[in-house]
Amino acid sequence: MTIYKEMPKSVRDFMNEIAELCGEEHKGWSEIFENVYSNTLLTTIKRISEDDTYVLTGDIPAMWLRDSTAQVRPYLPIAERDADIQAMIRGVISRQFDMILHDPYANAFNEDANGAGHQTDDTTMTPLIWERKYEIDSLCYPIQLSYLYYQHTQDATIFDDRFKQVAQTVIDLWVVEQDHTQSPYNFERPTDRKEDTLTNGGRGGEVARTGMTWSGFRPSDDACEYNYLVPSNMFAVVVLEYMETIFTTVNVDANLANQAQQLKLEIKKGIEDFAVFSNGEKYIYAYEVDGLGNALLIDDPNVPSLLAAPYLGFCDVDDVLYQNTRNHILSPKNKYFYEGQFARGCGSSHTPEGYIWPIALSIEGLTTNDKDAKAAILNTLVATDGGTKMMHESFDVNNPTNFTREWFSWANMMFCELVMDFFDIKVKR
């Protein structure tokens, strides 16, 4: 096993490039960028072997399928010119594939089968699984990373027979979860925190068929109130289109391409037919629906979110329905929108009232074409780091020295991606 003990030259050169672009005007951006870009590589990434990379989420000793993708995304531009970074990212994808094939309903895994994590949950646990909260995005992210890796490296060997096996596993599960009554999945946790368990004997609330696919939990790892999680279904549409493209043009498989296309169309129609509601003024996307007429007109700061729809590739930034939704989210009409002395943005039921999330601020910046707005958000993130030169899970809008999770690599790397985006260094889609 190898843990990076020093910074690879390609990474050091890239950080120097960012520092030069920032100059004196944006020195605060470059200081945090260098700190967190290096911190993720040096403290969270373990090279188990040439073909296997394990990624800690930060202060929790487990690897999330979602977080690990977001943590390595900002290294993709370096992978174009550094074979070692390329191999590191390919190793992350390989480990993610192992996880999905081990149990596609699990969201987080141990480094080895050590029995750590939430082993007392009432669900089908194994010693390799840290947590088994089923979230659609846990299956989206590894497919996304594979596709983005290919866009940057042109290494088509990633789309081998094991990729086909993973794709088939994901498609099959999403089809089953279009009718949750047929699902083998259940989840209950002995807890006083209702967001950590599912109702109805671990099956979740009642839903009607919509064409969308069911999710037990949000990317915050909190239980859904209504189990058609719209932004996660948007993300599923995007990665199914990736699959369709791969199986049509790279590793041709007409059967898998057709399955991906059919499911993509069904989920997309489900969103169009069941996830658009009036907020009293305009039509917007709901965050969650049940197909029975109930909807949550909120957003959550984790990704996928409604705010992140263009970032994910579901729609254009200037799409009218998206802009209506964005304006709703970034206003007091969203009950988790908070504004205070130091900042304003999206919070969550997962964290204290009045706390907003740097991830959501970064997404707000990544989903606008306005450079001044991007710069203002970056300035806010620097000014609200609580004196740590790190991003956190959330912070108090009236006192940024109050924050949750001092070491949260996902939030750190979202900051890095926004800095890169400001200087037109894009993660290719």
Sequence and secondary structure as in RCSB ss.txt:
>XXXX:A:sequence
MTIYKEMPKSVRDFMNEIAELCGEEHKGWSEIFENVYSNTLLTTIKRISEDDTYVLTGDIPAMWLRDSTAQVRPY
LPIAERDADIQAMIRGVISRQFDMILHDPYANAFNEDANGAGHQTDDTTMTPLIWERKYEIDSLCYPIQLSYLYY
QHTQDATIFDDRFKQVAQTVIDLWVVEQDHTQSPYNFERPTDRKEDTLTNGGRGGEVARTGMTWSGFRPSDDACE
YNYLVPSNMFAVVVLEYMETIFTTVNVDANLANQAQQLKLEIKKGIEDFAVFSNGEKYIYAYEVDGLGNALLIDD
PNVPSLLAAPYLGFCDVDDVLYQNTRNHILSPKNKYFYEGQFARGCGSSHTPEGYIWPIALSIEGLTTNDKDAKA
AILNTLVATDGGTKMMHESFDVNNPTNFTREWFSWANMMFCELVMDFFDIKVKR
>XXXX:A:secstr
 EE  S  HHHHHHHHHHHHHHTTTTHHHHHHHHHHHHHHHHHTEEEEETTEEEE  BSSSSEEHHHHHHHHGGG
HHHHTT HHHHHHHHHHHHHHHHHHHH TT  EE SSS   S TTSBS   TTEEE    HHHHHHHHHHHHHHH
HHH  GGGSSHHHHHHHHHHHHHHHHTTSGGG     B   S GGGS HHHHT S     SS   SB TTS B S
SSEEHHHHHHHHHHHHHHHHHHHHTS  HHHHHHHHHHHHHHHHHHHHHSEEE SSSEEE SEE SSS EE    
SSSS STTHHHHTSS TT HHHHHHHHHHTSTTSTTEEE SS EEE  TTS TTEE HHHHHHHHHT   HHHHH
HHHHHHHHTSTTSSS  SEEETTEEEEEE S BHHHHHHHHHHHHHHTT     
